[in-house]
């Protein structure tokens, strides 16, 4: 990146898998990384994480999924907060508009680094379709989070937020016209929302199944919007799943991976997009592979906290 090469990347700490590449020749030493970002099977096939690879010789590598790889220009921009919405007790929706005449391009499902005031930058996914002039973010408020505490208590309309990006490779593959399995956990709904909105514009009749996992009813949000969409579109299905309902509920209960196992069979030809906590993503990926969806057709973002990245 520092040498001006446009190479897909994200966290730079071995957690997101955005820089996954094929090592054709040469020797590298891999620094510690998450098993979610690179599985043992992938490593045995000669894949590496570029951000964790220290070369010990001249190496030849290539980017994965080259025919669908999109590299947008990384920009540093300023946006102004125009709307704040308390979506749930611990998720805040922020909408922002750009303050300068500079277009920002990204693919549905990507994320950026946001800087509030003089606080450390944090990564958040866009929840809006790329053709919208307003950027939308869903930020989960963490009990001990300095940044999210600021967002909850001090951020106000008119404030300026610095943005750098876009990053990430778990974006909508627009060349693919087959069915989509969209799976979100908590605020992982943000990139999935972006993917669904864009997909409905470029391929309106594509079958989409959205599984949304939350702890209890108070953790559900945008439920009415997706329920209405499912009622109006035969090709769209919405399945909310509660893991800790805490009593009687009209919603389905259990874990997302169990729902996937029960519902989905013989889904070869589909693509899956998954976003949420790492343990959810890993368990769902395991079940999706049993349905006939190859690992190459599963595009995932795990939401790590800053502590988990270290």
Beta strands, then each sheet from edge to edge (+ up, - down):
strand 1: 20-25
strand 2: 28-30
strand 3: 47-49
strand 4: 53-55
strand 5: 60-63
strand 6: 75-86
strand 7: 91-98
strand 8: 111-116
strand 9: 122-125
strand 10: 134-140
strand 11: 160-167
strand 12: 180-185
strand 13: 208-214
strand 14: 236-242
strand 15: 252-253
strand 16: 271-276
strand 17: 298-302
sheet 1: 3+ 1- 5+
sheet 2: 2+ 4-
sheet 3: 9+ 8- 11+ 6- 7+ 10-
sheet 4: 15+ 14+ 13+ 12+ 16+ 17+
end
